[in-house]
């Protein structure tokens, strides 16, 4: 709530509903807490998580609906477990590939785990791909948020890391 007037927020929930993946979304805008809360409240977990294809759709949405000027596009992937594909099976590599594609498209992807010890290795791989981390480089940070306070801290860190602190000064600065 305290960030909704400082950043454009949107949300997409994804499932294996037809056509798979099916994204249920609320577009990005300022002061969007109520719209996002309504979206989350209107859906319930369905068990399958085609994460990779869903990331690809989110990237396509940014291409079709670019972020406003001076508002860097970012994807925050919130997850509570391992992904699978639209036809079942292992979706881990597809998630890593999609996260790398997001980064390559100029859209950093941050991982937010909701739960502890949920496929930490996979979450790290997705976080690294979403940040463009190459082999031998330090790991990208991924976030764990199990309380409202941890969620707020994660979003503050993510938003603080992608927003600019440049100021335009109209005038002169006196020495001394």
Secondary structure, 3 states (H helix, E strand, C coil): CCCCCCCCEEEEEEECCCCCCEEEEEEEECCCHHHHHHHHHHCCCCCCCCHHHHHHHHHHHHHHCCCCCCCCCEEEEEECCCCEECCEEECHHHHHHHHHHHHHCCCEEEEEECCCCCCHHHHHHHHHHHCCCCCCCCCCCCEECCCHHHHHHHHHHHHHHHCCCCCCCCCCCCCC
